């Protein structure tokens, strides 16, 4: 193959990433069950998956997908406004809305697209009046930040959980400008939570639109795994939220949940929805089964909460630096990218998989080993992880 004039700058950039320990590459991993994968002929205990409840391999979930696959085929074949909105999609939207305590829900193929649709819809609503401004938590997911930046609307980035700064911005906002506050409920890289009670108090005074990404809280928090807003009694204070199916629900796709009017606005104005093929009906049937399992088997959430508390306490006693939180996301912060990569390699050598998270995913100077827990991790799995972590030579940045 002949060289292109852009090959040289590409190679220079890739070499720069390698030299600064920021190069990324994919590795083939074959899932064995909810907590084990095979990679290069070796079986590893998986502490990197977001399948917190182990539903990727649940028999009811697999059976539902198999039956729907045989009945309705492998794909949807079109966008939902063409012919891609099947009975499985419609039924799942009703189930999600009931579960989340909202009037309606709209399914999208991924969490990234759902967050874009969320922001596009809010932008369209704001432009029906006299303008809109987004106020977004600094640690919000990249999809939310990208969507806000590409909306064309003015925005301000708020320090993480910085309610005092948020209040000052709300106090100084023009009276006729819609303020839209955007945050995650459980932050994917730090494992801590938004101050929802504080946001609710501010909302009572300033009446802003509150948008919440519940990706990593779904299936983990709430009376039936229906999210942190439900656990805090704040469902009615959230104008719209996103849940993803690819974490605790163990499948793929996402949904925006909100009022019937908000969801109708999304269907008519969100380009991320309008121009995307619907996810396969079989995936919708599997997701339906996942929600049923979560409600029928509460011991999964109970087990997850128990081992999360135990592991956070055990790891904290080893001297590691990690953010506070109650989520099954445990980030161990290291001073450098190289140190985080070395920690991941040490786990791999001991048959454990956890991923080194580096800039730009996290701020420079906060590279980390991101450990995630599943309710199906055995006590021996957790003990093995602890034994390996105790051997780390450097625990603090």
C-alpha positions in Angstrom: 0.0 0.0 0.0 1.4 3.4 -0.9 2.0 6.0 1.7 -0.4 8.9 2.1 0.8 12.4 3.0 -1.1 12.2 6.3 0.6 9.0 7.4 3.6 10.8 8.9 1.6 13.1 11.2 -0.6 10.2 12.2 2.5 8.1 13.2 4.0 11.1 15.1 0.8 11.5 17.1 0.5 7.8 17.9 4.2 7.7 19.0 3.5 10.7 21.2 0.7 8.9 22.9 2.9 5.8 23.4 5.7 8.0 24.9 3.3 9.7 27.3 1.6 6.4 28.3 -1.7 7.5 26.8 -1.9 5.1 23.8 -5.0 2.9 23.7 -5.5 -0.4 21.9 -8.2 -3.0 21.9 -7.8 -6.5 23.2 -10.2 -9.4 22.3 -11.9 -10.7 25.4 -14.4 -13.6 25.3 -17.0 -13.5 28.1 -17.3 -16.7 30.0 -19.8 -15.7 32.6 -20.7 -12.5 34.5 -17.4 -12.3 36.3 -14.8 -14.1 34.1 -13.4 -13.5 30.6 -10.8 -15.3 28.5 -8.0 -13.3 27.0 -5.1 -14.7 25.1 -5.9 -18.2 26.3 -6.0 -17.1 30.0 -9.1 -16.8 32.2 -9.3 -13.6 34.2 -11.6 -12.5 37.0 -13.3 -9.5 35.6 -13.2 -6.4 37.8 -13.7 -4.1 34.8 -17.3 -4.7 33.7 -20.2 -2.4 34.4 -22.6 -5.4 34.6 -23.1 -4.8 38.4 -25.9 -7.3 38.8 -24.5 -10.0 36.6 -27.5 -10.1 34.2 -25.4 -10.5 31.0 -25.6 -14.3 31.5 -28.9 -14.6 33.5 -30.9 -17.5 32.0 -34.2 -15.5 31.9 -32.5 -12.7 30.0 -30.8 -15.0 27.5 -34.1 -17.0 27.0 -36.0 -13.8 26.3 -33.5 -12.6 23.8 -33.4 -16.0 22.1 -37.2 -16.3 21.8 -37.5 -12.7 20.4 -34.6 -13.3 18.0 -36.4 -16.3 16.5 -39.7 -14.5 16.4 -38.8 -11.0 15.2 -35.4 -11.4 13.6 -31.9 -10.0 14.1 -32.5 -6.3 13.6 -35.1 -3.5 13.5 -34.4 -2.5 9.9 -35.2 1.2 10.2 -35.4 4.2 12.4 -38.4 4.2 14.8 -40.4 6.8 12.9 -40.1 4.7 9.7 -40.8 1.0 10.6 -38.4 0.3 13.4 -40.8 0.8 16.3 -41.9 -2.7 17.3 -44.2 -4.0 20.0 -41.1 -4.9 22.0 -39.9 -1.3 21.9 -43.3 0.0 22.8 -43.8 -2.5 25.7 -40.3 -1.8 27.1 -40.9 2.0 27.1 -44.1 1.5 29.1 -42.2 -0.8 31.6 -39.4 1.7 32.0 -41.7 4.6 32.5 -43.6 2.7 35.2 -40.3 1.6 36.8 -38.9 5.1 36.8 -42.1 6.8 37.9 -42.4 9.0 34.8 -45.1 9.5 32.3 -43.1 8.3 29.3 -39.8 6.9 28.0 -38.1 6.9 24.6 -35.6 4.2 23.7 -32.3 4.9 21.9 -29.5 2.7 20.7 -26.8 3.8 23.2 -26.3 6.0 26.2 -24.2 8.4 24.2 -27.1 8.9 21.8 -29.6 9.2 24.6 -27.6 11.9 26.3 -27.4 13.8 22.9 -31.1 13.4 22.5 -31.7 14.7 26.0 -29.6 17.8 25.4 -31.0 18.4 21.9 -34.6 18.2 23.3 -33.8 20.6 26.2 -32.2 23.0 23.8 -35.2 23.0 21.5 -37.5 23.7 24.5 -35.3 26.6 25.6 -35.4 28.1 22.2 -39.2 28.2 22.3 -38.7 31.0 24.9 -36.1 33.7 25.2 -33.0 31.7 25.4 -31.3 28.9 27.3 -28.1 28.3 29.2 -26.6 25.0 30.4 -24.9 24.6 33.8 -23.1 21.3 33.8 -21.1 19.5 36.5 -17.4 19.3 35.6 -17.3 15.5 35.9 -20.3 14.8 33.8 -19.9 12.1 31.2 -18.2 13.0 27.9 -21.5 12.5 26.0 -23.2 15.2 28.1 -20.3 17.6 27.7 -20.1 16.9 24.0 -23.8 17.4 23.5 -23.9 20.7 25.5 -20.9 22.0 23.6 -22.5 21.1 20.2 -25.9 22.5 21.1 -24.7 26.0 20.3 -26.2 27.3 23.5 -24.2 29.2 26.1 -23.0 27.0 29.0 -21.0 27.1 32.2 -19.0 24.3 33.7 -19.6 24.0 37.5 -17.0 22.6 39.9 -17.9 19.0 40.8 -20.9 19.2 43.1 -20.2 22.9 43.5 -23.7 24.0 44.6 -22.4 27.4 45.9 -21.1 28.3 42.5 -24.3 27.0 40.9 -26.4 29.2 43.2 -24.4 32.3 42.3 -24.8 31.6 38.6 -28.6 31.1 39.1 -28.9 34.3 41.1 -27.2 36.3 38.3 -29.1 34.6 35.4 -31.5 36.7 33.3 -35.0 36.2 34.4 -36.3 35.1 31.0 -33.4 32.7 30.2 -34.1 29.0 30.8 -31.4 27.6 33.1 -30.7 23.8 32.6 -28.7 22.0 35.2 -27.0 18.8 33.9 -25.3 16.2 36.0 -24.9 12.5 36.6 -26.5 10.8 39.6 -23.5 8.4 40.1 -20.3 9.6 38.4 -18.8 6.9 36.3 -15.1 7.5 36.9 -15.2 8.6 40.6 -18.1 6.4 41.9 -19.4 9.3 44.0 -22.9 10.8 43.8 -24.5 14.1 42.9 -25.9 16.1 45.8 -29.5 15.6 44.7 -31.0 16.9 47.9 -29.1 20.1 47.5 -30.1 20.4 43.8 -33.8 19.9 44.8 -33.5 22.8 47.4 -32.0 25.1 44.8 -34.6 24.1 42.3 -37.4 25.1 44.6 -36.0 28.6 44.7 -34.8 29.1 41.1 -37.0 26.7 39.0 -34.4 25.4 36.6 -34.7 22.4 34.4 -32.9 19.4 36.0 -31.4 16.7 33.7 -29.9 13.6 35.3 -27.8 10.8 33.8 -28.7 7.7 35.9 -26.5 5.3 33.9 -24.5 4.0 36.8 -27.2 4.3 39.4 -29.8 2.2 37.6 -30.0 -1.2 39.1 -27.8 -0.2 42.0 -29.8 2.5 43.9 -33.5 3.0 44.5 -36.3 0.9 46.2 -36.4 -1.4 43.1 -33.1 -0.5 41.4 -34.8 2.4 39.7 -32.1 4.9 40.4 -30.7 7.5 42.9 -33.4 10.0 42.3 -36.0 7.4 43.5 -33.8 6.6 46.5 -33.6 10.3 47.4 -37.4 10.8 46.9 -36.5 13.3 44.1 -38.1 11.6 41.1 -40.7 14.4 40.7 -37.9 17.1 40.8 -36.0 15.7 37.9 -37.4 16.9 34.5 -35.8 14.2 32.5 -33.3 11.4 33.0 -31.3 8.8 31.1 -30.9 5.2 32.0 -28.6 2.8 30.0 -29.2 -0.8 29.5 -25.5 -1.7 29.1 -24.6 -1.5 32.8 -26.8 -3.2 35.5 -29.4 -4.3 33.0 -26.8 -6.3 31.1 -27.9 -5.6 27.5 -27.5 -2.7 25.2 -29.3 0.6 24.5 -30.7 3.4 26.6 -33.8 5.4 27.3 -34.7 9.0 28.1 -37.4 9.2 30.8 -39.6 12.2 31.5 -43.0 13.7 31.0 -45.2 12.8 28.0 -44.6 16.3 26.6 -40.9 16.1 26.9 -40.8 12.7 25.2 -43.0 13.9 22.4 -40.6 16.9 21.9 -37.7 14.5 21.8 -39.4 12.4 19.1 -39.9 15.5 17.0 -36.6 17.4 17.6 -33.8 15.2 18.8 -31.6 14.4 15.8 -29.9 11.6 17.7 -33.3 9.8 17.8 -34.6 10.8 14.4 -31.7 9.5 12.4 -30.8 6.3 14.3 -32.0 2.8 13.5 -33.8 1.3 16.4 -32.0 -1.3 18.5 -33.0 -4.9 17.8 -36.3 -6.2 19.2 -34.4 -9.1 20.8 -32.3 -6.7 22.8 -35.5 -5.0 24.0 -37.0 -8.3 25.1 -33.8 -9.1 27.0 -33.9 -5.7 28.7 -37.6 -6.3 29.7 -36.5 -9.6 31.3 -33.6 -7.8 33.1 -36.0 -5.4 34.8 -38.2 -8.3 35.8 -35.2 -10.1 37.3 -34.1 -7.0 39.2 -37.5 -6.7 40.9 -37.9 -10.5 41.4 -34.4 -11.1 42.8 -33.7 -8.2 45.3 -30.9 -10.3 46.8 -28.7 -9.2 43.9 -28.8 -5.5 44.9 -28.4 -6.5 48.6 -25.3 -8.6 47.8 -23.8 -5.8 45.7 -24.3 -3.2 48.4 -22.7 -5.6 51.0 -19.6 -6.4 49.0 -19.2 -2.7 47.9 -19.2 -1.6 51.6 -16.8 -4.4 52.5 -14.4 -3.8 49.7 -14.3 0.0 50.2 -13.5 -0.5 53.8 -10.8 -3.1 53.1 -9.2 -1.1 50.3 -9.3 2.1 52.4 -7.5 0.4 55.2 -4.6 -0.5 52.8 -3.9 3.2 52.3 -5.2 3.8 48.8 -6.5 7.2 47.8 -10.1 7.0 46.5 -13.1 9.3 46.3 -15.9 8.7 48.8 -19.0 6.9 47.6 -21.4 4.0 47.9 -21.3 2.8 44.3 -19.6 -0.4 43.1 -17.1 1.8 41.3 -13.8 2.0 43.2 -11.2 4.2 41.6 -7.7 3.9 43.0 -5.9 7.2 42.2 -2.3 7.2 41.1 0.1 10.1 40.5 1.0 9.2 36.9 -0.4 7.4 33.9 2.6 5.0 34.1 1.8 4.1 37.7 -1.8 3.3 36.8 -0.7 1.1 33.9 1.7 -0.7 36.1 -1.0 -1.4 38.6 -3.3 -2.8 35.9 -0.4 -5.0 34.6 0.2 -6.3 38.1 -3.4 -7.3 38.5 -3.3 -9.0 35.1 -0.3 -11.0 36.1 -2.3 -12.3 39.0 -5.3 -13.3 36.9 -7.4 -10.2 37.6 -8.7 -7.6 35.1 -9.1 -3.9 36.0 -8.4 -1.1 33.6 -6.1 1.9 33.9 -8.1 5.1 33.2 -6.0 8.0 31.9 -6.5 11.4 30.4 -8.5 12.7 28.6 -11.1 10.4 30.3 -10.0 11.8 33.7 -8.1 15.0 34.5 -4.3 14.9 34.2 -2.7 13.9 37.5 -5.7 11.7 38.5 -5.0 8.5 36.4 -6.5 5.6 38.2 -7.2 1.9 38.4 -11.0 1.6 38.1 -12.3 -1.5 39.9 -15.9 -2.4 39.5 -17.8 -5.0 41.5 -20.6 -7.5 40.5 -23.0 -9.2 42.8 -21.7 -12.5 41.4 -18.1 -11.9 42.5 -17.5 -14.7 45.0 -15.9 -14.1 48.4 -12.8 -15.9 47.1 -12.7 -13.5 44.1 -12.7 -10.5 46.4 -10.1 -12.0 48.8 -7.8 -12.6 45.8 -8.2 -9.0 44.7 -7.4 -7.7 48.2 -4.3 -10.0 48.4 -3.0 -8.6 45.2 -3.7 -4.9 46.1 -1.8 -5.3 49.4 1.3 -6.1 47.4 1.2 -2.8 45.5 4.4 -0.9 46.3 2.9 2.6 46.0 -0.6 3.3 47.2 -0.9 7.1 47.3 -0.1 9.7 44.7 
